[in-house]
Amino acid sequence: MKSICILSGGMDSTAAMAIAIENKREVVALHFDYRQRTERKEREAFGKVAQFYGAKPYIIDLPFFAAIGKSALTDYSIAVPSELSAKDKVPVTYVPFRNGIFLSIAAAIAEKEGANEIVLGAVEEDSSGYPDCRESFLEAQETAIKLGCATGEIKISAPLVHLTKEQIVREALRLNAPLRLTWSCYQNEDRPCGVCESCRLRQKGFNLAGAKDPIL
């Protein structure tokens, strides 16, 4: 059985890939460059994690996200916030419909590769509150993919969707996932800023798990 693993190079997607491998899946690693602030560092982390697992790599360039804008990750005129966003408000780091577009491309690659599963590290329980990380959205997207693909059913698997960051860290450590190779910071490429939402959520997970983040 083969899985297309959407791998940003971050902790969550790396943990999701580790789970797929534990489940005896052959994995293909899929990465997207979309002119995000830490594009170079994320691509570097992706390459190292994919190599660690011996996964066939795909890198897809999506420059149009920068033209769309409306996200602090792709529009440099919008500051990356240094505080956690309110739970009832979509943060400015949300990239419009990013996961929907990623999953559509992943489905096309799954057809080519003969894969029957797409794996991603979406988190709804303890995350930034992005609407395209909700389980209900992923279920709807899976239905659309099954209707639109010619090669039979392709499942979407989001094994972390209901986990907290603490649980994700514990699971990654249990699986010996290479967290030292990952990158989560939204704005720096040399050392994690420690103040952006992604850094704060990652730190929270390690602190609650009683573990030290190997990239610090």
Backbone as ProteinMPNN parsed JSONL, in Angstrom:
{"seq_chain_A": "MKSICILSGGMDSTAAMAIAIENKREVVALHFDYRQRTERKEREAFGKVAQFYGAKPYIIDLPFFAAIGKSALTDYSIAVPSELSAKDKVPVTYVPFRNGIFLSIAAAIAEKEGANEIVLGAVEEDSSGYPDCRESFLEAQETAIKLGCATGEIKISAPLVHLTKEQIVREALRLNAPLRLTWSCYQNEDRPCGVCESCRLRQKGFNLAGAKDPIL", "coords_chain_A": {"N_chain_A": [[0.845, -1.181, 0.0], [0.48, 2.254, -0.755], [1.319, 5.596, 0.18], [0.789, 9.069, -0.34], [2.529, 11.494, 1.137], [2.011, 14.599, 2.373], [4.403, 16.834, 3.021], [5.663, 19.31, 4.844], [8.0, 19.748, 6.099], [7.867, 20.374, 8.667], [7.14, 19.745, 12.198], [4.611, 18.481, 12.619], [3.783, 17.357, 10.117], [5.896, 15.644, 9.701], [5.618, 13.872, 11.838], [3.175, 12.727, 11.084], [3.953, 11.41, 8.74], [5.701, 9.556, 9.866], [3.904, 7.959, 11.244], [2.498, 6.823, 9.107], [4.517, 5.248, 8.022], [4.986, 3.52, 10.147], [2.666, 2.102, 9.93], [3.231, 0.407, 7.906], [3.267, 1.442, 5.334], [4.262, 2.253, 1.993], [5.922, 5.213, 1.235], [5.545, 8.319, -0.444], [7.002, 11.428, -0.648], [5.711, 14.648, -0.594], [6.13, 17.993, -1.357], [5.503, 21.524, -1.133], [6.452, 24.547, -2.571], [5.565, 27.801, -2.026], [6.167, 30.455, -2.018], [6.373, 31.17, 0.603], [7.481, 32.716, 3.665], [9.588, 31.301, 4.884], [10.526, 29.614, 2.898], [12.932, 28.518, 1.766], [14.18, 27.285, 3.983], [12.203, 25.477, 4.818], [12.043, 23.81, 2.571], [14.592, 22.717, 2.664], [14.424, 21.307, 5.106], [12.401, 19.5, 4.442], [13.732, 17.987, 2.437], [15.71, 16.714, 3.966], [14.195, 15.193, 5.794], [12.716, 13.549, 4.05], [14.83, 12.156, 2.859], [15.824, 10.851, 5.119], [13.824, 8.963, 5.585], [13.915, 7.612, 3.226], [12.165, 8.254, 1.16], [10.537, 8.752, -1.948], [10.87, 11.868, -3.506], [8.761, 14.674, -4.249], [8.657, 17.969, -5.416], [6.645, 20.686, -5.683], [6.029, 23.689, -7.331], [4.298, 26.547, -6.447], [3.75, 29.458, -7.191], [1.62, 31.229, -7.329], [0.282, 31.682, -4.955], [1.48, 33.823, -3.665], [0.711, 35.906, -5.296], [-2.006, 35.947, -4.816], [-2.043, 36.618, -2.111], [-3.044, 38.055, 1.037], [-2.164, 36.749, 3.289], [0.041, 36.546, 6.032], [2.161, 34.895, 5.672], [2.841, 34.895, 2.999], [2.639, 37.486, 2.093], [4.59, 40.128, 2.518], [4.009, 42.59, 3.524], [2.285, 42.248, 5.559], [2.508, 41.773, 8.922], [3.935, 39.07, 10.752], [2.212, 37.817, 13.431], [2.993, 38.067, 16.958], [1.654, 36.909, 18.972], [-0.665, 34.476, 20.277], [-3.457, 33.566, 18.311], [-6.952, 34.433, 18.616], [-9.369, 31.954, 19.442], [-11.749, 32.031, 18.059], [-11.256, 33.348, 15.741], [-9.914, 33.582, 12.506], [-6.489, 33.397, 11.913], [-4.005, 35.783, 10.67], [-2.007, 34.412, 9.452], [-3.106, 32.398, 8.037], [-3.296, 30.806, 4.925], [-5.162, 31.322, 2.107], [-7.32, 28.683, 1.422], [-5.318, 26.788, 1.236], [-4.779, 24.033, 1.982], [-6.804, 22.749, 0.584], [-6.022, 23.112, -2.078], [-3.495, 21.903, -2.01], [-4.255, 19.239, -1.428], [-5.708, 18.567, -3.707], [-3.734, 18.547, -5.697], [-2.126, 16.571, -4.622], [-3.836, 14.422, -4.938], [-3.798, 14.091, -7.708], [-1.135, 13.291, -8.054], [-1.22, 10.972, -6.565], [-2.84, 9.4, -8.219], [-1.101, 9.086, -10.393], [1.038, 7.714, -9.152], [-0.137, 5.43, -8.26], [-1.118, 5.332, -5.695], [-3.132, 4.897, -2.749], [-3.781, 6.499, -0.678], [-3.686, 9.665, 0.923], [-1.687, 11.452, 3.064], [-1.633, 13.821, 5.636], [-0.495, 16.354, 7.939], [-2.53, 17.75, 9.322], [-3.998, 19.586, 11.984], [-6.602, 19.964, 14.158], [-7.465, 20.089, 16.79], [-5.639, 21.4, 18.573], [-4.462, 23.873, 17.511], [-3.707, 26.507, 15.096], [-6.179, 27.261, 14.243], [-6.996, 27.136, 11.556], [-9.336, 27.05, 8.901], [-9.191, 25.083, 6.903], [-8.075, 22.92, 8.101], [-9.857, 21.485, 9.481], [-11.616, 18.531, 10.479], [-14.09, 18.044, 9.269], [-13.865, 19.442, 6.87], [-11.786, 18.013, 5.635], [-13.002, 15.532, 5.309], [-15.007, 16.202, 3.461], [-13.41, 16.967, 1.318], [-12.177, 14.564, 0.747], [-14.356, 13.111, -0.225], [-14.872, 14.552, -2.588], [-12.497, 14.05, -3.992], [-12.651, 11.274, -4.362], [-14.823, 11.198, -6.088], [-13.804, 12.526, -8.265], [-11.532, 11.251, -9.249], [-9.954, 8.824, -11.375], [-8.931, 6.391, -10.718], [-10.082, 4.834, -8.753], [-10.826, 4.581, -5.205], [-9.4, 7.051, -3.138], [-8.039, 7.637, -0.117], [-8.104, 10.129, 2.472], [-5.923, 10.709, 5.046], [-5.575, 11.935, 8.242], [-3.867, 11.704, 10.781], [-3.291, 13.174, 13.06], [-5.278, 14.918, 13.657], [-7.027, 15.223, 15.848], [-5.331, 15.398, 17.985], [-3.472, 16.869, 20.716], [-0.81, 19.313, 20.918], [1.066, 18.424, 22.762], [0.536, 15.662, 22.741], [1.222, 15.101, 20.109], [3.991, 15.595, 20.102], [4.795, 13.593, 21.906], [4.025, 11.298, 20.486], [5.611, 11.541, 18.191], [8.15, 11.294, 19.331], [7.951, 8.698, 20.35], [7.932, 7.283, 17.988], [10.425, 7.75, 17.087], [10.797, 9.821, 15.281], [12.509, 12.103, 13.112], [12.86, 14.759, 14.577], [14.808, 16.636, 14.928], [15.503, 17.427, 12.439], [13.485, 18.984, 11.5], [11.435, 21.946, 10.822], [9.651, 24.713, 12.073], [9.197, 27.422, 12.447], [7.642, 30.492, 11.522], [8.865, 32.77, 10.471], [11.701, 33.023, 10.6], [14.826, 31.75, 9.276], [17.189, 30.888, 10.271], [17.409, 30.622, 13.125], [14.837, 29.562, 15.299], [12.257, 31.934, 15.904], [10.759, 31.985, 18.211], [8.556, 33.401, 19.05], [6.455, 33.602, 17.203], [3.239, 32.213, 16.272], [3.421, 29.528, 15.466], [5.908, 28.719, 16.501], [5.371, 29.079, 19.226], [3.293, 27.211, 19.687], [4.647, 24.849, 19.132], [6.657, 24.931, 21.116], [5.022, 24.792, 23.362], [4.032, 22.171, 23.122], [6.388, 20.596, 23.474], [7.159, 21.441, 26.041], [4.969, 20.613, 27.666], [5.176, 17.914, 27.258], [7.442, 17.382, 28.577], [9.921, 17.376, 27.354], [12.919, 18.179, 25.477], [13.262, 20.444, 22.834], [14.903, 19.497, 19.964], [15.86, 21.274, 18.033], [16.504, 23.625, 19.216]], "CA_chain_A": [[0.0, 0.0, 0.0], [1.323, 3.433, -0.928], [0.749, 6.858, 0.647], [1.389, 10.353, -0.676], [2.617, 12.255, 2.385], [2.269, 16.029, 2.22], [5.452, 17.058, 4.013], [6.165, 20.686, 4.83], [9.287, 19.799, 6.774], [7.576, 20.713, 10.046], [6.985, 18.655, 13.165], [3.353, 17.747, 12.477], [3.774, 16.525, 8.909], [6.89, 14.592, 9.894], [4.988, 12.876, 12.713], [2.165, 12.019, 10.287], [4.672, 10.483, 7.872], [6.219, 8.47, 10.707], [2.772, 7.069, 11.514], [2.25, 6.067, 7.868], [5.576, 4.25, 7.898], [4.71, 2.499, 11.16], [1.557, 1.298, 9.408], [3.759, -0.412, 6.809], [2.961, 2.058, 4.047], [5.311, 2.838, 1.169], [5.589, 6.632, 1.247], [6.062, 9.304, -1.391], [6.997, 12.709, 0.054], [5.266, 15.741, -1.473], [6.38, 19.309, -0.748], [5.071, 22.665, -1.932], [7.011, 25.891, -2.437], [4.516, 28.739, -2.427], [6.705, 31.773, -1.718], [6.248, 31.444, 2.027], [8.642, 33.424, 4.204], [10.687, 30.369, 5.193], [10.499, 28.629, 1.816], [14.217, 27.819, 1.619], [14.415, 26.429, 5.145], [11.224, 24.386, 4.792], [12.452, 22.869, 1.523], [15.764, 22.017, 3.19], [13.947, 20.346, 6.103], [11.705, 18.461, 3.681], [14.708, 17.121, 1.795], [16.39, 15.899, 4.97], [13.255, 14.208, 6.338], [12.441, 12.581, 2.981], [16.023, 11.312, 2.73], [15.882, 10.024, 6.331], [12.889, 7.853, 5.428], [14.082, 6.98, 1.926], [10.932, 8.486, 0.406], [10.628, 9.424, -3.24], [10.432, 13.246, -3.29], [8.188, 15.588, -5.237], [8.563, 19.365, -5.0], [5.761, 21.4, -6.61], [6.142, 25.139, -7.174], [3.0, 27.215, -6.548], [4.011, 30.887, -6.933], [0.421, 32.067, -7.377], [-0.173, 32.031, -3.609], [1.979, 35.166, -3.361], [-0.118, 36.854, -6.043], [-3.285, 36.038, -4.105], [-1.786, 37.387, -0.903], [-3.958, 37.979, 2.181], [-1.583, 35.937, 4.354], [1.335, 37.034, 6.499], [3.215, 33.986, 5.236], [3.204, 35.159, 1.603], [2.59, 38.93, 1.861], [5.538, 40.688, 3.475], [3.466, 43.822, 4.097], [1.496, 41.845, 6.717], [3.433, 41.283, 9.941], [3.63, 37.809, 11.438], [1.901, 38.195, 14.815], [3.808, 37.461, 18.01], [0.779, 36.396, 20.018], [-1.585, 33.44, 19.827], [-4.709, 34.116, 17.798], [-8.175, 34.059, 19.321], [-9.896, 30.703, 18.917], [-12.898, 32.279, 17.194], [-10.827, 34.223, 14.656], [-8.903, 32.994, 11.621], [-5.298, 34.251, 12.004], [-3.498, 36.355, 9.416], [-1.066, 33.458, 8.847], [-3.866, 31.459, 7.196], [-3.143, 30.968, 3.475], [-6.493, 30.951, 1.616], [-7.617, 27.371, 0.839], [-4.042, 26.113, 0.93], [-4.871, 22.581, 2.048], [-7.654, 22.286, -0.504], [-5.201, 23.079, -3.286], [-2.483, 20.861, -1.798], [-4.872, 17.913, -1.516], [-6.071, 18.319, -5.104], [-2.508, 18.175, -6.407], [-1.726, 15.276, -4.08], [-4.697, 13.401, -5.557], [-3.281, 13.851, -9.059], [0.091, 12.514, -7.919], [-1.63, 9.638, -6.113], [-3.265, 8.657, -9.412], [0.093, 8.733, -11.164], [1.88, 6.794, -8.397], [-0.882, 4.255, -7.846], [-1.299, 5.388, -4.24], [-4.54, 4.903, -2.35], [-3.928, 7.302, 0.531], [-2.969, 10.936, 1.076], [-1.47, 11.703, 4.487], [-1.187, 15.175, 5.969], [-0.391, 16.6, 9.372], [-3.501, 18.741, 9.772], [-4.357, 19.518, 13.398], [-7.764, 20.799, 14.499], [-7.689, 20.132, 18.235], [-4.736, 22.281, 19.319], [-3.734, 24.468, 16.389], [-3.916, 27.931, 14.848], [-7.575, 27.526, 13.9], [-7.199, 27.272, 10.121], [-10.553, 26.319, 8.517], [-8.902, 23.934, 6.036], [-7.525, 21.838, 8.913], [-10.961, 20.846, 10.199], [-11.932, 17.182, 10.021], [-15.242, 18.106, 8.367], [-13.362, 19.853, 5.558], [-11.01, 16.914, 5.061], [-13.961, 14.508, 4.875], [-15.637, 16.693, 2.229], [-12.393, 16.925, 0.27], [-12.015, 13.158, 0.383], [-15.501, 12.758, -1.072], [-14.658, 15.168, -3.901], [-11.403, 13.342, -4.653], [-13.158, 9.971, -4.798], [-15.7, 11.432, -7.236], [-13.1, 13.117, -9.398], [-10.37, 10.476, -9.682], [-10.288, 7.7, -12.251], [-8.26, 5.157, -10.321], [-10.699, 4.239, -7.574], [-10.91, 5.375, -3.994], [-8.192, 7.57, -2.499], [-8.399, 8.042, 1.241], [-7.329, 11.163, 3.138], [-5.62, 10.339, 6.429], [-5.028, 13.016, 9.073], [-3.784, 10.994, 12.06], [-3.057, 14.078, 14.187], [-6.289, 15.967, 13.629], [-7.632, 15.41, 17.159], [-4.308, 15.357, 19.02], [-2.889, 18.116, 21.199], [0.612, 19.413, 20.585], [1.778, 17.529, 23.66], [0.373, 14.292, 22.243], [1.981, 14.987, 18.863], [5.399, 15.456, 20.475], [4.984, 12.263, 22.499], [3.911, 10.315, 19.417], [6.802, 11.662, 17.351], [9.276, 10.732, 20.08], [7.752, 7.254, 20.4], [8.249, 6.732, 16.676], [11.791, 8.17, 16.734], [10.756, 10.718, 14.125], [13.697, 12.966, 13.149], [12.431, 16.122, 14.872], [15.975, 17.513, 14.82], [15.609, 17.876, 11.042], [12.267, 19.705, 11.129], [11.405, 23.399, 11.003], [8.278, 25.163, 12.277], [9.096, 28.88, 12.578], [6.992, 31.18, 10.406], [9.526, 33.959, 9.929], [13.161, 32.952, 10.564], [15.405, 30.574, 8.636], [18.438, 30.518, 10.932], [17.065, 30.157, 14.46], [13.424, 29.832, 15.549], [12.037, 33.229, 16.555], [10.242, 31.717, 19.537], [7.397, 34.23, 19.397], [5.345, 33.422, 16.275], [2.291, 31.229, 16.776], [3.917, 28.179, 15.209], [6.953, 28.455, 17.498], [4.745, 28.979, 20.55], [2.581, 25.935, 19.781], [5.665, 23.792, 19.198], [7.253, 24.998, 22.445], [4.002, 24.3, 24.293], [4.012, 20.715, 23.041], [7.587, 20.032, 24.106], [7.142, 21.729, 27.474], [4.003, 19.754, 28.331], [5.66, 16.532, 27.163], [8.642, 17.258, 29.391], [11.035, 17.042, 26.461], [13.653, 19.323, 24.926], [13.192, 20.55, 21.381], [16.277, 19.326, 19.482], [16.339, 22.338, 17.132], [16.879, 24.784, 20.014]], "C_chain_A": [[0.888, 1.241, 0.0], [0.581, 4.688, -0.494], [1.525, 8.034, 0.063], [1.366, 11.181, 0.599], [2.954, 13.712, 2.074], [3.19, 16.445, 3.358], [6.006, 18.471, 3.891], [7.612, 20.749, 5.307], [9.119, 20.162, 8.234], [7.354, 19.488, 10.919], [5.738, 17.821, 12.897], [3.362, 16.832, 11.257], [4.795, 15.402, 8.997], [6.339, 13.489, 10.792], [3.949, 12.064, 11.939], [2.826, 11.024, 9.342], [5.201, 9.299, 8.666], [5.12, 7.464, 11.036], [2.461, 6.218, 10.291], [3.279, 4.958, 7.704], [5.39, 3.143, 8.931], [3.592, 1.56, 10.707], [1.925, 0.523, 8.146], [3.373, 0.135, 5.43], [4.261, 2.406, 3.311], [4.959, 4.315, 1.026], [6.292, 7.383, 0.118], [5.923, 10.659, -0.709], [6.702, 13.844, -0.927], [5.402, 17.07, -0.747], [5.945, 20.416, -1.705], [5.875, 23.909, -1.566], [5.939, 26.866, -2.896], [4.863, 30.187, -2.043], [6.456, 32.169, -0.269], [7.554, 32.027, 2.556], [9.841, 32.5, 4.431], [10.775, 29.263, 4.147], [11.796, 27.829, 1.731], [14.438, 26.835, 2.759], [13.45, 25.248, 5.173], [11.599, 23.347, 3.74], [13.673, 22.063, 1.968], [15.343, 20.946, 4.2], [13.22, 19.188, 5.43], [12.699, 17.469, 3.08], [15.39, 16.192, 2.778], [15.467, 14.824, 5.532], [12.942, 13.134, 5.298], [13.609, 11.625, 2.811], [16.136, 10.362, 3.925], [15.008, 8.782, 6.179], [13.021, 7.135, 4.088], [12.865, 7.127, 1.036], [11.217, 9.178, -0.926], [10.095, 10.846, -3.091], [9.788, 13.89, -4.521], [8.215, 16.983, -4.636], [7.775, 20.11, -6.076], [5.82, 22.89, -6.307], [4.783, 25.788, -7.423], [3.15, 28.709, -6.269], [2.756, 31.747, -6.86], [-0.109, 32.429, -5.994], [0.275, 33.444, -3.227], [1.162, 36.222, -4.083], [-1.489, 37.028, -5.39], [-3.133, 36.859, -2.839], [-2.752, 37.061, 0.223], [-3.436, 37.091, 3.296], [-0.226, 36.513, 4.74], [2.478, 36.13, 6.059], [3.699, 34.284, 3.823], [3.214, 36.643, 1.249], [3.446, 39.615, 2.925], [5.085, 42.032, 4.04], [2.594, 43.542, 5.318], [2.444, 41.219, 7.731], [2.969, 39.935, 10.496], [3.38, 38.139, 12.907], [2.759, 37.44, 15.82], [2.964, 36.963, 19.177], [-0.135, 35.331, 19.427], [-2.892, 34.074, 19.387], [-5.884, 33.647, 18.637], [-8.783, 32.835, 18.648], [-11.046, 30.91, 17.938], [-12.554, 33.161, 15.998], [-9.753, 33.533, 13.826], [-7.672, 33.91, 11.611], [-4.809, 34.727, 10.647], [-2.462, 35.45, 8.759], [-1.787, 32.382, 8.028], [-3.657, 31.803, 5.726], [-4.429, 30.453, 2.815], [-6.548, 29.612, 0.869], [-6.378, 26.565, 0.495], [-4.176, 24.587, 0.93], [-5.773, 22.005, 0.965], [-6.872, 22.137, -1.799], [-4.128, 21.991, -3.171], [-3.081, 19.47, -1.995], [-5.271, 17.571, -2.943], [-4.856, 17.882, -5.916], [-2.016, 16.813, -5.929], [-2.555, 14.15, -4.69], [-4.213, 13.072, -6.965], [-2.007, 13.003, -9.008], [-0.222, 11.105, -7.445], [-2.096, 8.791, -7.291], [-2.055, 8.194, -10.219], [0.89, 7.615, -10.486], [1.172, 5.495, -8.018], [-1.06, 4.178, -6.345], [-2.781, 5.432, -3.905], [-4.774, 5.699, -1.076], [-3.116, 8.576, 0.412], [-2.887, 11.208, 2.571], [-1.032, 13.145, 4.678], [-1.259, 15.38, 7.471], [-1.33, 17.662, 9.883], [-3.878, 18.494, 11.228], [-5.508, 20.478, 13.658], [-7.839, 21.061, 15.996], [-6.911, 21.247, 18.919], [-3.84, 23.015, 18.329], [-4.042, 25.949, 16.256], [-5.349, 28.263, 14.461], [-7.81, 27.749, 12.42], [-8.43, 26.464, 9.697], [-10.288, 25.095, 7.661], [-8.123, 22.837, 6.764], [-8.613, 21.106, 9.683], [-11.261, 19.465, 9.611], [-13.092, 17.188, 9.039], [-14.822, 18.528, 6.966], [-12.626, 18.706, 4.879], [-11.922, 15.793, 4.575], [-14.637, 14.918, 3.569], [-14.661, 16.634, 1.06], [-12.158, 15.49, -0.191], [-13.143, 12.693, -0.531], [-15.311, 13.302, -2.482], [-13.569, 14.433, -4.678], [-11.871, 11.984, -5.164], [-14.047, 10.109, -6.029], [-14.927, 11.847, -8.478], [-11.92, 12.338, -9.924], [-10.794, 9.23, -10.451], [-9.783, 6.367, -11.743], [-8.859, 4.52, -9.072], [-10.617, 5.146, -6.371], [-9.526, 5.763, -3.473], [-8.623, 8.154, -1.162], [-7.524, 9.202, 1.702], [-7.156, 10.76, 4.593], [-4.966, 11.515, 7.141], [-4.903, 12.486, 10.502], [-3.61, 11.893, 13.279], [-4.224, 15.017, 14.44], [-6.905, 16.231, 14.997], [-6.624, 15.336, 18.311], [-3.91, 16.756, 19.463], [-1.422, 18.153, 20.792], [1.459, 18.528, 21.502], [1.701, 16.091, 23.152], [1.162, 14.072, 20.953], [3.464, 14.809, 19.159], [5.666, 14.058, 21.028], [4.942, 11.166, 21.426], [5.141, 10.348, 18.519], [8.021, 11.056, 18.039], [9.171, 9.211, 20.156], [8.192, 6.594, 19.103], [9.671, 7.059, 16.223], [11.813, 8.994, 15.452], [11.912, 11.716, 14.228], [13.344, 14.441, 13.381], [13.585, 17.114, 14.783], [16.13, 18.079, 13.413], [14.474, 18.801, 10.636], [12.383, 21.206, 11.387], [9.96, 23.865, 11.084], [8.119, 26.681, 12.272], [8.528, 29.517, 11.317], [7.84, 32.272, 9.768], [11.05, 33.928, 9.885], [13.625, 31.673, 9.879], [16.729, 30.149, 9.26], [18.189, 29.929, 12.316], [15.596, 30.471, 14.692], [13.225, 31.127, 16.333], [11.505, 33.055, 17.976], [8.987, 32.476, 19.897], [6.232, 34.094, 18.423], [4.459, 32.279, 16.777], [2.797, 29.797, 16.595], [5.004, 27.792, 16.216], [6.336, 28.243, 18.878], [4.022, 27.647, 20.72], [3.559, 24.772, 19.879], [6.298, 23.752, 20.596], [6.295, 24.449, 23.498], [3.987, 22.77, 24.304], [5.195, 20.078, 23.735], [7.579, 20.261, 25.612], [6.189, 20.796, 28.213], [4.42, 18.285, 28.289], [6.907, 16.297, 27.998], [9.869, 16.895, 28.589], [11.699, 18.324, 25.955], [13.563, 19.298, 23.411], [14.611, 20.479, 20.809], [16.753, 20.422, 18.534], [16.729, 23.599, 17.905], [18.27, 24.585, 20.606]], "O_chain_A": [[1.919, 1.277, 0.671], [-0.613, 4.843, -0.753], [2.753, 8.004, -0.02], [0.293, 11.533, 1.09], [4.038, 14.02, 1.578], [2.798, 16.411, 4.524], [6.73, 18.785, 2.946], [8.352, 21.673, 4.971], [10.101, 20.252, 8.97], [7.376, 18.352, 10.446], [5.793, 16.592, 12.941], [2.992, 15.662, 11.354], [4.588, 14.327, 8.434], [6.566, 12.306, 10.537], [3.853, 10.849, 12.118], [2.322, 9.916, 9.158], [5.154, 8.163, 8.194], [5.372, 6.261, 11.1], [2.189, 5.025, 10.418], [2.939, 3.849, 7.291], [5.607, 1.969, 8.634], [3.575, 0.38, 11.056], [1.056, 0.045, 7.417], [3.18, -0.627, 4.483], [5.243, 2.807, 3.936], [3.811, 4.643, 0.727], [7.446, 7.122, -0.22], [4.838, 11.004, -0.24], [7.364, 13.978, -1.956], [4.858, 17.254, 0.342], [6.011, 20.263, -2.924], [5.967, 24.278, -0.395], [5.454, 26.773, -4.024], [3.987, 31.013, -1.786], [6.341, 33.352, 0.05], [8.611, 31.845, 1.952], [10.983, 32.893, 4.19], [11.064, 28.112, 4.475], [11.765, 26.602, 1.634], [14.835, 25.692, 2.534], [13.846, 24.134, 5.516], [11.487, 22.146, 3.983], [13.773, 20.87, 1.683], [15.837, 19.819, 4.161], [13.404, 18.03, 5.806], [12.526, 16.256, 3.202], [15.626, 15.023, 2.474], [15.885, 13.682, 5.728], [12.905, 11.947, 5.621], [13.411, 10.423, 2.638], [16.504, 9.199, 3.76], [15.395, 7.687, 6.587], [12.317, 6.157, 3.838], [12.559, 6.235, 0.246], [12.048, 10.083, -1.001], [8.981, 11.029, -2.6], [10.21, 13.68, -5.658], [7.84, 17.169, -3.478], [8.186, 20.159, -7.236], [5.678, 23.301, -5.155], [4.187, 25.602, -8.484], [2.721, 29.182, -5.216], [2.814, 32.879, -6.38], [-0.874, 33.385, -5.863], [-0.452, 34.172, -2.552], [0.942, 37.311, -3.553], [-2.061, 38.118, -5.408], [-3.981, 37.693, -2.524], [-3.221, 35.93, 0.347], [-4.206, 36.711, 4.177], [0.556, 36.917, 3.88], [3.637, 36.545, 6.07], [4.837, 33.965, 3.477], [3.747, 37.02, 0.205], [3.064, 39.672, 4.094], [5.724, 42.558, 4.952], [2.204, 44.466, 6.032], [3.114, 40.232, 7.423], [1.776, 39.696, 10.681], [4.261, 38.693, 13.565], [3.196, 36.318, 15.564], [3.492, 36.634, 20.239], [-0.351, 35.292, 18.215], [-3.377, 35.012, 20.02], [-5.824, 32.602, 19.285], [-8.72, 32.695, 17.426], [-11.293, 30.061, 17.082], [-13.447, 33.665, 15.317], [-8.801, 32.971, 14.368], [-7.809, 35.1, 11.323], [-5.15, 34.156, 9.611], [-2.073, 35.696, 7.617], [-1.139, 31.548, 7.395], [-3.821, 32.955, 5.325], [-4.755, 29.273, 2.948], [-5.91, 29.436, -0.17], [-6.392, 25.754, -0.432], [-3.74, 23.925, -0.011], [-5.536, 20.898, 0.482], [-7.037, 21.159, -2.528], [-3.884, 21.25, -4.123], [-2.481, 18.621, -2.654], [-5.184, 16.413, -3.35], [-4.94, 16.958, -6.725], [-1.549, 15.999, -6.725], [-2.045, 13.056, -4.931], [-4.215, 11.909, -7.369], [-1.826, 12.102, -9.826], [0.427, 10.148, -7.866], [-1.788, 7.602, -7.361], [-1.997, 7.05, -10.669], [1.358, 6.688, -11.146], [1.803, 4.566, -7.514], [-1.144, 3.087, -5.781], [-3.587, 5.943, -4.682], [-5.835, 5.593, -0.459], [-2.008, 8.577, -0.124], [-3.904, 11.197, 3.265], [-0.159, 13.634, 3.961], [-1.982, 14.679, 8.179], [-0.973, 18.41, 10.793], [-4.055, 17.352, 11.654], [-5.391, 21.676, 13.4], [-8.237, 22.148, 16.417], [-7.461, 21.964, 19.755], [-2.626, 22.815, 18.303], [-4.568, 26.572, 17.179], [-5.699, 29.439, 14.361], [-8.73, 28.478, 12.05], [-8.561, 25.306, 10.093], [-11.08, 24.152, 7.682], [-7.577, 21.933, 6.131], [-8.316, 20.197, 10.459], [-11.17, 19.26, 8.401], [-13.088, 16.422, 8.075], [-15.362, 18.027, 5.98], [-12.818, 18.455, 3.689], [-11.65, 15.172, 3.547], [-14.821, 14.093, 2.674], [-15.044, 16.291, -0.059], [-11.964, 15.236, -1.38], [-12.909, 11.967, -1.497], [-15.56, 12.598, -3.461], [-13.701, 14.218, -5.883], [-11.525, 11.587, -6.276], [-14.034, 9.249, -6.91], [-15.337, 11.559, -9.603], [-11.348, 12.713, -10.947], [-11.857, 8.661, -10.204], [-10.158, 5.32, -12.271], [-8.187, 3.735, -8.403], [-10.366, 6.344, -6.502], [-8.617, 4.939, -3.38], [-9.464, 9.051, -1.098], [-6.341, 9.261, 1.367], [-8.136, 10.501, 5.291], [-3.937, 12.027, 6.702], [-5.747, 12.788, 11.346], [-3.763, 11.435, 14.411], [-4.162, 15.837, 15.357], [-7.274, 17.37, 15.283], [-7.014, 15.225, 19.473], [-3.996, 17.711, 18.691], [-0.861, 17.141, 20.372], [2.454, 17.95, 21.065], [2.709, 15.385, 23.139], [1.705, 12.99, 20.729], [4.126, 13.973, 18.544], [6.65, 13.417, 20.658], [5.733, 10.223, 21.461], [5.656, 9.3, 18.13], [8.83, 10.383, 17.399], [10.177, 8.51, 20.042], [8.749, 5.496, 19.106], [10.077, 6.695, 15.119], [12.731, 8.878, 14.641], [12.26, 12.133, 15.333], [13.511, 15.27, 12.487], [13.361, 18.308, 14.584], [16.805, 19.089, 13.215], [14.495, 19.351, 9.535], [13.296, 21.671, 12.07], [9.132, 23.467, 10.266], [7.004, 27.176, 12.107], [8.878, 29.141, 10.198], [7.571, 32.669, 8.634], [11.645, 34.746, 9.185], [12.933, 30.655, 9.891], [17.328, 29.163, 8.833], [18.703, 28.858, 12.64], [15.142, 31.552, 14.316], [13.933, 31.387, 17.306], [11.769, 33.886, 18.846], [8.4, 32.225, 20.949], [5.107, 34.442, 18.782], [4.883, 31.477, 17.609], [2.617, 28.955, 17.475], [5.016, 26.67, 16.722], [6.733, 27.336, 19.609], [4.122, 27.018, 21.773], [3.324, 23.82, 20.623], [6.455, 22.683, 21.185], [6.706, 23.733, 24.412], [3.935, 22.151, 25.367], [5.033, 19.127, 24.5], [7.951, 19.371, 26.377], [6.54, 20.247, 29.258], [4.064, 17.506, 29.173], [7.379, 15.167, 28.122], [10.755, 16.192, 29.075], [11.114, 19.406, 26.002], [13.763, 18.258, 22.783], [15.443, 21.323, 21.141], [17.949, 20.497, 18.251], [17.235, 24.55, 17.308], [18.77, 25.458, 21.316]]}, "name": "protein", "num_of_chains": 1, "seq": "MKSICILSGGMDSTAAMAIAIENKREVVALHFDYRQRTERKEREAFGKVAQFYGAKPYIIDLPFFAAIGKSALTDYSIAVPSELSAKDKVPVTYVPFRNGIFLSIAAAIAEKEGANEIVLGAVEEDSSGYPDCRESFLEAQETAIKLGCATGEIKISAPLVHLTKEQIVREALRLNAPLRLTWSCYQNEDRPCGVCESCRLRQKGFNLAGAKDPIL"}
